Amino acid sequence: MANDRGFVTAEAAVVLPALVLFVMALMWALLAASAQIQCVDAARAGARAAARQDPPETVEATARRAAPDGATVMVGREGDLVRVTVVAHPPGPDRLTLELRGTAVALAEETVGVGV
């Protein structure tokens, strides 16, 4: 038992950094998941505004309010459908960045009921 002195300290010195790294990775994953949800919500809000025929500036502003900081908002129209895409990067080190994307499509209200 006398030779075992210091083993607990050595084990703690190995385990604690690994535990801290794990907790940091878990927090980064939660922040990324939160940013992904914000992208989807922002795209949905923008698509609703675009479907109501709001001006393009209003559509973009609506999506930006709900999007994560630094997100890019793209608005397009394909026939009767309006498409809003929000792209963002989660906070964190550059090596851990990934692209988060939320897209929503809505039928333009001006076309609802046409041809019935």
CORRA-V978434 format. One record per run of one state. SS is the DSSP state (H for helix, E for strand, L for the rest). FROM is the first residue (numbers start at 1). LEN is the number of residues. Records with the same first field share a line. If there is no record, write none. Layout:
SS = FROM-LEN / FROM-LEN
//
This chain:
L = 1-1 / 5-2 / 52-4 / 67-5 / 79-2 / 90-4 / 97-2 / 108-1 / 112-5
H = 2-3 / 7-45 / 56-11 / 94-3 / 109-3
E = 72-7 / 81-9 / 99-9
//
